[in-house]
């Protein structure tokens, strides 16, 4: 069975060694376990602009895609939280639009 997990655009998944960020840690633990039972593909934001497909230490295919504007998105999220205005950043169309297009 082929399965796909799409990571959130804020956390980079390295696929080897220690992961950083709560979502990346949980995603990696889940992926390592699922890879033993399925043809697993994980889509995650790229680190340092490098994109492509690699095989992670857990045996799953790690597809890295661009997710530019990470600092800008975090600042906008912080500002919206302080101001308390409208929808949270992750619920807006402007939340990492390039990442959503690259994953699609």
Secondary structure, 3 states (H helix, E strand, C coil): CEEEEECCCCCECCCCCCCCCHHHHHHHHHHHHHCCCCEEEEEEECCCCCCEEEECCCCCEEEEECCCCHHHHHHHHHHHHHHCCCCCHHHCCCCCHHHHHHHC
